[in-house]
Amino acid sequence: MTVERRTVESLFPPPAYAHVAVARGQLVFTAGAVPVDVDGELVGREDAAAQTRQVIANLLEQLAAGGASAADVAKTTVYVVADDPALLSTVWDVVRESALAGAPSTLLGVSALGYRGQLVEIEAVAVIA
């Protein structure tokens, strides 16, 4: 195993992710995955859950191009255009149900992302042997 995810017993249990990942091997860094299809069209306009599913699909393609899979992910950062915790929760629920679940993660509400109408972006760091 290249990435071992650990929860720290002396800390409050995190909801569906690990506190820390211990990694051994070669690092794979992704650019932020965005909710566009192969033609560059935005997927899920005004639908954060649909955008999150597209972002995760794109991120998994990026990881594969680097020789990694979701199981190799040591850390994700999830950006959501939101100032309401409910929208953050909507996105987090999709991430939690995906192959990325369990990796240490940071969830951030931001004021804007790069594409008009974009609500979600996720980047990852993975480790391969």
C-alpha positions in Angstrom: 0.0 0.0 0.0 1.4 3.4 -1.0 -1.0 5.6 1.0 -2.1 4.7 4.5 -5.0 6.9 5.9 -5.2 7.3 9.6 -7.7 8.8 12.1 -6.2 10.2 15.2 -7.9 8.8 18.3 -7.1 11.8 20.5 -8.9 14.2 18.0 -12.6 14.6 17.3 -13.6 12.0 14.6 -13.8 13.6 11.2 -16.9 13.1 9.1 -16.0 10.6 6.3 -12.3 11.4 5.9 -8.9 10.7 7.6 -7.0 13.2 9.6 -3.7 12.3 8.0 -2.3 10.2 5.2 1.2 8.6 5.3 2.6 8.1 1.8 5.6 6.3 0.4 6.5 6.6 -3.3 6.2 9.0 -6.2 3.9 12.0 -6.0 1.3 12.8 -8.6 -0.2 16.4 -8.4 -3.3 17.3 -10.4 -4.5 20.6 -11.6 -7.9 21.6 -10.3 -10.5 19.4 -12.1 -13.4 21.5 -13.5 -17.0 20.6 -14.5 -16.6 20.7 -18.2 -17.1 17.9 -20.7 -14.8 16.7 -23.5 -16.1 19.6 -25.7 -15.3 22.2 -23.0 -19.0 22.8 -22.2 -20.0 23.4 -18.6 -21.9 20.5 -17.1 -24.7 21.1 -14.5 -25.2 24.8 -14.7 -26.5 26.0 -11.3 -26.4 22.3 -10.1 -23.5 21.8 -7.6 -24.1 18.1 -7.3 -24.0 17.5 -11.0 -20.9 19.7 -11.3 -19.3 17.7 -8.5 -19.9 14.4 -10.3 -18.4 15.8 -13.5 -15.4 17.2 -11.6 -14.8 13.8 -9.9 -15.0 12.0 -13.3 -12.5 14.4 -14.8 -10.2 14.2 -11.7 -10.2 10.4 -12.0 -9.1 10.8 -15.7 -6.3 13.1 -14.6 -5.1 10.7 -11.9 -5.1 7.9 -14.4 -3.0 9.9 -16.8 -0.5 10.2 -14.0 -0.6 6.5 -13.3 -2.7 6.8 -10.2 -6.2 5.9 -9.0 -8.6 7.2 -6.4 -7.1 4.7 -3.9 -3.7 6.4 -4.3 -5.1 9.8 -3.4 -3.3 11.2 -0.3 -5.1 14.6 -0.1 -7.9 16.6 -1.9 -8.9 20.2 -1.8 -12.5 20.9 -2.7 -13.5 24.5 -3.7 -17.1 25.5 -3.8 -18.6 28.9 -4.8 -20.7 29.3 -1.7 -21.2 31.3 1.4 -23.8 28.9 2.7 -22.8 25.8 4.6 -25.8 23.9 3.1 -24.2 24.2 -0.4 -20.9 23.0 0.9 -22.7 20.0 2.4 -24.3 19.2 -0.9 -20.9 19.0 -2.6 -19.4 17.1 0.3 -22.1 14.5 0.2 -21.2 13.7 -3.5 -17.5 13.6 -2.6 -18.2 11.3 0.4 -20.1 8.9 -1.9 -17.3 8.8 -4.5 -14.1 6.8 -4.9 -12.3 9.8 -3.3 -14.1 9.2 0.1 -11.8 8.7 3.0 -8.8 10.8 1.8 -7.8 13.7 4.0 -9.6 16.7 2.5 -10.1 20.4 2.8 -13.5 21.9 1.9 -13.5 25.6 1.1 -16.2 28.1 0.2 -14.9 30.6 -2.3 -16.3 33.7 -4.1 -15.5 32.7 -7.7 -13.8 30.0 -9.8 -12.3 30.2 -13.3 -15.3 29.4 -15.6 -18.5 31.4 -15.8 -21.1 29.3 -13.9 -18.5 27.1 -12.3 -19.4 26.1 -8.8 -16.9 23.3 -8.0 -13.3 22.5 -8.5 -11.2 19.7 -6.9 -7.5 19.1 -6.9 -5.6 16.1 -5.6 -2.2 14.8 -4.6 -1.7 11.0 -5.0 1.2 8.7 -4.4 2.2 5.8 -6.5 4.9 3.2 -6.0 
